[in-house]
Amino acid sequence: MPPRPLDLLDLPMLYRYRGEVVSLDSARLLTRGNPLGAAGFMAYFNPIRHIYSAIHSENGTALIGGVTHTGVDSYARLLYLAPAAELSRPSLTPLIEHLSAEAGKWGAFHVLADTDEDSDAFVALRRSGFSVYAWQRIWDVSNIAGAASTTGWDRMKSNHLPAVQSLYHQIVPPLLHPVEPTPKRIAGLICAEGARCYVNLFYGVYGIVLNPLIHPEATDVAAKLSALIASLPNRRGRPVYLCVRSYQTWLEPVLEDLGAKPGDRQAVMVKHLARMIKDEQTVRAAQPAGVVPASRVSQIEEHKS
């Protein structure tokens, strides 16, 4: 039987699996809690939101999973797989491929997932066409103390966007740019000192996750980070976490010295759904130098899995 969308008759199964779920979106888990918890339970049945769950039953075993997409992003994210004890089954592959196909219908070019490298989910994702493009470790920085008065951190404004984009291009490897697009939103905090420190903030009921871009030549990074944690806006006593990707691992000794608690290393994985092909255009010699017609996106070709 092929995978199918969840319906209201599957609610008892969702409830039964709530303690056996494997989250594939760590930031969402830390900020919003269990993806099968009561807070987001009915979201999977809201046709307006890009949140989709499916079930695959085979040989008496039912596997379920979810995927989500934000309309402004070029990528979707796998949310969860369940039950954890059954993730080694080959029947999980059709379910993951079904979820990825749904993301393609929303216009996503990639599907992302992060998971512990020793998890059965890691093997299942590899089997379904996902590959590792980075590693990450999420640090609990809730108890870092610092002087908020010396921070220099400000809310990002529109005039800060070029500096943040420049910082992004200096830190994120070019091969990752299609998967982790250049920041385009006016969000997060920026350190005014030389525009070498920026953090994007993800708030939720259960916690706050920080995604930093910090230049290796930035000075007094430990003091800046501790001051940032001490002065986070609208914290309300929630735990705070900082995500360190493999291209910024030099931050880990700094966090360790500050007393932050490291999480397990996770694989950040991607499945490419499509690619953009640009037309080559001939330019007449009569045109003035430097006047070249802009190339256009002509088609989207789906990869054959």
N, C-alpha and C positions, 0 to 999 in steps of 0.2 A: 504494500500500500504506500503510495507516494506521500511526502509531507503535505500537510494542509494547515490552513490558518486555525488558530485556537478559536473556540466559540464559548458561549456561556456554559455549555454543558461540561467544559473542561475545568471550570473553576475549582472543583474539589481536588483535582490533580495539582493545580498551581499551589493550593494551600498545603497539600501533602508534601510537595517538593521544596517548600520555602526554606527548609533547613538543610537541603542537599544541593543548593545552587552554587555554581562556580561563576563568579563575576568576571567579565572580560573587559570591564571599564573601571579601573581602579579609582579614578577621580570621582566618578559618579557614585561608586560604592561608599567612599569615604564622606561624601557630602550629602548623599540622599539615602543611604542605607541599602538594605537588602532589595535587589530588584524585584523580588517576589513578595516583598513586605506590603503591609496594608497601605502605606503612603502612596505607592504607585500602582496599586493592584488593578484599578479600573482603567488606567491609562492605555493598557494594551487593547482595549475595546473601543477606543475613541478614534473614529475614522479620520478626524480632522488632523490629528497629530501623526508625525512620521515615526510611530513606534509600532513595531510589528512582531508578533510572536507566532510560532508554528510548532506543530507536533508531528512526530514520525513514530508510528507504531509498527513493530515488526517482531514476530515470534513471541508475542505476549509482553514485550517490553516497550514502554513509551518514553521517548526522548523529546525534550522541549528546548527551545532556544528563542532568543529575541535579538532584534536589531533596531537601531534608531538612526535618524538623520535630521540635522538642522538645515533648513532650506538654504542658508547662505554658505554652507560648507560644501567643498568638492568631494568630501568623503563621508561615509557612514561608519557606525561603530557597532560591532557585536556587543550586546549587553550581557548575556549570560547563556550558559548551557546547564542542563540538569537532566537526571540526577548525577551527582558527582561519581557515584560508584559504577556507573554504566558508560563512562566516557571513552572507554577503550573499545567499545563495540564498533565494527565497521559500518553499521547502519547510521552512525552519526554523520558520516560524510555527506549523504544526500540531504540531510537536514541543514548542514552548514551551507551547502551549495544553494539550497532553496532560499535561505535567508539572504545570501549574497545577491541572488537574482532579484529579490524584492528591492534591495538597495539600488540596484541598477535601474529599476523602474522609476525610482525617485530622482534619477539623474546623477547619482554618485559615481565618481570615477574610481574610487578605492574603498575598501572596507578595512577598518583597523580593529585590532584587538590586542590586549596585553594580558599576560598570564605568567605565573611562576614557571620557570624553565623546567622544573621537575614534575609538573602537573601532567595528567593524562590529556588535558585540554591542549597542551602544547603539541603533542603527537597528533591529535585529531586535526588541529588547524594546519599543520604541515601537510597532512594527508589530503587536505581539502584545498591546497593551492596557496596557502599563506606562507610567507617567508619573513625572516627576522630582518628588520631594517635598523633597529637600535636596541639598546638595553636601558633599563631605568631602575632606579631604586627610590622608593618614597620614604622620606625621613619625617619622623614625628618631631616637630620643632615647637610644640606647645609650651614647653617649660623653659625655653630660652628667655633669659631676662636681659633687658637692655634699657638704655636711656632714650625715651621717645623724643626728648627735646633736641637731640643732636642728629635727627634722621636725615633731613634734606629730601625725603620722599614726598612727591606730589602726585595728585591725580593726573593721569595723562590727559592732555588737551590736543586739539587738532594740529597745533603747531609742533607738537612733539612727534607726530607720526613719521616724518622723514628720518628723524634720528633713531627711532625704534626700528624702522625697516633697515636702516644701515647697520645697526647692531645685529639684527637677525642675519644679514648676509655675511657678517664677519664671523659669526659663531656656528650657525647651522650649515653642515656640509652641503654643497650644491646637489649631490645625488638625492638628498632628502627633500629638496624644495617642492617637487610635485606632490609629495605626501604630506608635508608640513608647510602649507602655503605661507607666503609673506603676510605678516599682520596687517590687517586693513581696518580694524575696528578701533575706535577711540575708547579703550578700556584698559584698566590696570593702573599700576603706579610706576613712576619713573624717578630715578635719583638725579637730581639737578646737576650734580657734580660731574661734568663732562659727558653726560648722557651715556654712561657705560653700564648702567644697571637698570633693568626693567623687570617687572613681574606681572604676569597675568593672574587674576584672581578668580577662583570658582567657589561660590558660596552655596551652601545647602543647610538643611535643618541640622545635620549631624556633624558638620565640619567645614573647614575652608582649606582648599588646595591651592598652592602657589606654584606656578610654572615660571622659572626665572630665565632671563637672558642676561648673563653677567660677563663682561669682557675680562679675559685673564689679566689684563694690565690695570684693572680697577684696584684702587688702594683701600685699605681698611675694610675689607669685605666682611670680616667677622663682626665688626662694629656696625656696619650698615645692616647686615641681616638681623642682628639682635635688636637694633633700633626699629627695624621694620616690623618684627613680630610684636614688639611692645606697643606699637602705635597703629596696628591694623584697624581700619575703620569698621565699625559695626560688627565687632568680633562677638560680643555677648557671651563670653566664656566658652565658646566652641573650640574643639581641638583644631590645631593648625598643622598642615603637612606641606612639605616642600619636595617637589619631584625633580630628581637629578637624572638627566639623560646621559648616555655614554659619551657624548661630545662635550660634556661639562663635568667630567668626573673629578677634576681638580677641586671642585667644591666640597667633595666628601670629607677630606681631612679637616677642612674649616668647620664643617658641621659637627664632626666628631669632637673637635676641641671645644665647641660650644655646648656640648652635652646633649645633642640631638640623638634620637634613637632610630637606627636604620631598620628598614623593612627588608624583605627578601628581594634578591635581584629578579627582575622580570624581563621577559622578552616582549618587545613591542613589535607587532607583526602586521603585515599588510597583504591584502589580496588585490591585485590590479584587475579592474573590471573593463576598462577601456583606455584608449589613448587618443590624443588629438593629433591630426595630421595637418601640417601647414602646406599650402600650395606654394610652389616656386613660380615666380612671375618674371617675365622678361621686361627689362627697363629700356626704353628707347634711348639711344645715344644723344638725342636732341634735348633731353631733359636736363635742367641745371643739376650740377653736382649736389648730392645730398638729398635730392627729392626722390624718394623711393616709395612706391605704393606699399602701404602696410599689408602684410600677409594676413589672410583670413583663415579662420577655422573652417575647413570644408566638410569634414565628416568625422564621425566617431566610429572606430572599428572595435568591435568586441574581441577580446582575446579568447582564443579557444583553450578551454581548460584541459 
